[in-house]
């Protein structure tokens, strides 16, 4: 079985996938500038945690996401069919 992944810029789709996996929008501590969020991440249970990440609002996360012309690539399931929390932020094409 092949892994299934998708790339999207749809805010509702991203938020749905993240929240279904108990994730929260976050940025890397120490990378913020002039009151703007820093490097964007998603904080999943068992991940880097609050020592490295600061939770931010979805509005702030999506504002930085759109300003950076990013797209959200996420894996729905691993090759073995199990659930996945793999994602990465990539540049939008076009």
Secondary structure, 3 states (H helix, E strand, C coil): CCCEEEEECCHHHHHHHHHHCCCEEEEECCCCECCECCCEEEECCCCCCCCCEEECCHHHHHHHHHHCCEEEEEEEECCCCCECCCEEEEECCC
